[in-house]
Amino acid sequence: MSSLNPRAEGPSSPPPSYTAVSGLKTPPPNGRAGLYNGGNSVSPRRVKGEAANQTQCRNIVIYGYCRYQDRGCIFNHDTSNISPSKNPVSPSQSGIGSDMSKRKLNVESASFTPGQSPSFGNAIMASPQQSKLNPKVLEAAVFTPRVNALGLSAATPPMASAPLPQGNLMDPMMQTSGYLQPEIPPFPNLSGTFEGIGMDQTGQMNPYEYNPVAAHGAQVNPYAHQSNPTEVYYGQQSFTQPLQYHLYAPMGPHKSNLLSYQRTVHDLFLKDNLREDLQKKAEATLQTLPNSTLPNVDCYHTLVPLDLHTPKPQGKAAPASPPSTFGYTSWVYKAINSKDGRPYILRRLEGFRLSNEKAIRVVEHWGRVLSASLVTVHDAFTTRAFGDNSIVFVFDYFPLSQTLQEVHFGPNSRYQTRHHGPHQSQTQHANTEHTLWSYIVQITSALKAIHAAGLAARTIQPSKILLTNKNRIRINCCSIFDVLHFESGRTVLDYQQDDYVAFGRLILSIACNNPHAINNGQKSLDFVGRTFTPELKNFLLYLFHGPGNGAVRTIDDLLSMISFQMIQSFDSSLHQNDVLESNLSRELENGRLVRLLFKFGFINERPEFAHDRTWSETGDRYLISLFRDYIFHQVDEAGNPVLDMVHVLQCLNKLDAGSDERCMLVSRDDHNSLIVTYRELKRAIESSFSELSKRG
């Protein structure tokens, strides 16, 4: 037992001189005051005029025993007058506790029975004799709290019957000294008020239960750990959990619900045809013309000619190129706008001289017409960049789009015509009525927006309508006729009536699969009546002849005639939207592997932490560095590097999913081998990245 410093002297007091007693030695020169017997330290209590054997050993008083009792300690070791408690009595302890420690234990005393169960934090052991208490304490009124929700009159439930709090048992916040225990919230001070406590003021409450839904209406985060149960007792502010960007939910139902054995690996990724279509469009958008001599026009550069079917005269004796639909030789270019970096279409008309500046302002009115079935015009300007007087119209660019002339009547058309003689031909019908009604609905929708703006399309013909996707058409080159023939003298209503006639010619030629079907109109209408439903023939008759009695055609009458087909077309567009959304959701988290690579780059080999003990290349960082070598630095038996992207993708996907599959990591010197799971590696990466983010 080590010696104790006397309480009478401070740390700076000199060592006292003890009374010479048989067997005692002078205190050592190091200043530790104590009594020595044969070199062993005993109780340091000073003896003044009393025999040593009549003095109580302080080791008995303080510790309850003396380890030197049988080794020469000369003090009294009688324990009859000492309390049996092993715990030392603090000098600052209350008088009640000191008085109890001096009494002898009486086994015949009555058992203690409390009047009321003590509350949390206020349980003070009462003395068996209350005669020493202040009488005013007994006369004080019983304290009654303002709320009765905590059940103060009820006894504390036993720990064995209390349910454990819900949540992750492996959460380090719920572990204390190596064992699990329910987290008991601190009880508020009963001497204060209960203002601001968010709880029910009427019912009883179990302090071990926590209902997160009823906690002040706060939004519950299902992916976070359970909140501290003290939220039951203290009010909290409403907090909205931020959006989780690492969720992988299954796709929603759609019309092609297949059984498990009918699914293929391609069902897990973007459709091949859709991916190829998008890749081809992206390639066409980025296409350039090597060694191009085309000039930059205004703010447009990198011009690529798209319309290569117009013959170009060669030499003076060569015939002039035939005029286009607009009466001028036209060229179509794809160009990039230097202001926004987007691709646009430039339609150039050669040899046009603008006579009225007001004519070009019509383009501004067309720019305000919004329709999904109309190619928007953005600008129009004159230029001499090509060496002549030209006017250029700027339209939206739709890559890999084709005109209806090329799709239905071109040499490579899917809808061919077979001949049965030199003078007679029979049409091979390949156009379904669903396709025709789809064209009709989209063109009618565009005419509705154009006519409502007080304009006329004037370009409803196969060579000026683009097919951008499957059965997806848009009217192109609008506003060009308005600029070229600004002072024609005809009214807008006349041009709108011409739109209906041109609309009928277009549908009739596509239905008959013959661009010249209008030349023999009656036979063509009879063919439509025999092949398609009567509604389509009546629709064409309305476009050609109108309602009769001298009345003009209106877009509202046209819409009423195709209302049923509009519903079907709208339903088809909704199905197509569901398919596109389903494919888009597959690509929503396609950057998750890039995030893992970013974390690898942030964690591995940081020279600024080379001498930091808290960030050393051991532990988690050592596993991460070995796993990086396992992914990217593999070699074959000849020592050649293995560039297997499939292996990299498999490892990163397993790491991202936190798989329980094991992998063996080998150090670079081949002296150490570790077998770990991808789940452990993911946890190591997350913890290291979290620690690194705290340092930033």
Secondary structure by P-SEA (a helix, b strand, c coil): ccccccccccccccccccccccccccccccccccccccccccccccccccccccccccccccccccccccccccccccccccccccbbbbccccaaaaaaaacccccccbbbbbcccccccccccccccccccccccccccccccccccccccccccccccccccccccccccccccccccccccccccccccccccccccccccccccccccccccccccccccccccccccccccbbbbccccccccccccccccccccccccccccccaaaaaaaaaaaaaaacccccccccccccccccccccccbbbbcccccccccccccccbbbbbbbbbccccbbbbbbbbcccccccccccaaaaaaaaccccccccccccccccccccbbbbbbbbbbccccccccccccccccbbbbbccccbbbbcccccaaaaaaaaaaaaaaaaaaaaacccccccccccccccccccccccccaaaaaaaccccccaaaaaaaaaaaaaaaaaaaaacccccccccaaaaaaaaacccaaaaaaaaaaaccccccbbbbaaaaaaaaaaaaaaaaaaaaaaaaaaaaaaaaacccaaaaaaaaaaaaccccccccccccccccaaaaaaaaaaaaccccccccccccccaaaaaaaaaaaaacccbbbbbbcccccbbbbbcaaaaaaaaaaaaaaaaaac
